[in-house]
Amino acid sequence: MSNILEVRGLRKSYGAFTLNDVTFDVPNGFITGFIGPNGAGKTTTIKLMLNIIKADSGSARLFGREGGLIQNEEIGVVLDTPMYVDDWTVRDAEKAVSPFYSNWDGRMFADYLKRFGLDPKKKVKELSRGMKVKLQIAAALSHNAKLLILDEPTSGLDPVARDEICDLLRGFVTDESKSVLFSTHITADLEKTADYITFILNGSIAFTGAKDDLLKKYARVTGGPGELDSELKKLVIGCREYGAGFEGMVEAANADRLPKGVLTEDISLDEIIIFMNKGAKINE
């Protein structure tokens, strides 16, 4: 399997925060979800990849080539804050963006505006958060990009609009030469769409690989009071104790070491983030 994007050893220090040796791949023909709690380093990683900010060290290679990805026509970018002037109309945004892409398809852009219910005469500042995201996605999909890099694209959208965007992304990667890097805190969207997951925590990669492998690696556990001694408690990541018992996460390989009364269940991406983040804070 080939990779459309290879990130190697990205590092950036900001005083108390350090993005440390971030390394992962985005395979061709798949959606890769990029997850982690707020402040973990997701947006910083994306900005480093795009050369919006300069890395202390490391590289991002698209199709095996290093350099400023932001200048490459083969990527489409949707950031959490749109880079459009507030007083531009939607049509002005197209006029500003289209000259940078030799493959710009005005008819396709118009089709997306119609599909998303975007009025070409409306000013950017008059658009809702969701409509601004849709405008960026329309632009990103209108110049034959091979890689979409999306930072919180479904934030602020209602469930129907989010489902529509997820359908678009699934359709996009049916062409095996195209891929998506999808950073979001709405992990339900990734559970429906992502094939691979890269999980960043406190500036370091905690997991990168197939989504199903991550979900199988861990299990949610709950039990009654007094069921865990001090040694067994070390197996439970992000353990929460309360009057009626405890809950937390374990590596699936360790589940059979727990008492028989402990309930083991499948875990969600949301729960993995929550328990890993809680476990990291406990160990700080």
Secondary structure, DSSP 8 states (H G I E B T S, - for coil): --EEEEEEEEEEEETTEEEEEEEEEEETTSEEEEE--TTSSHHHHHHHHTTSS--SEEEEEETTEES-GGG-TTEEEE-SS--S-TT-BHHHHHHHHGGG-TT--HHHHHHHHHHHT--TTSBGGGS-HHHHHHHHHHHHTSS--SEEEEESTTTT--HHHHHHHHHHHHHHTTSTT-EEEEE-S-HHHHHHH-SEEEEEETTEEEEEEEHHHHHHHEEEEEE-TT---HHHHTTSEEEEEETTEEEEEEEGGGGGGS-TTSEEE---HHHHHHHHHHHHHHH-
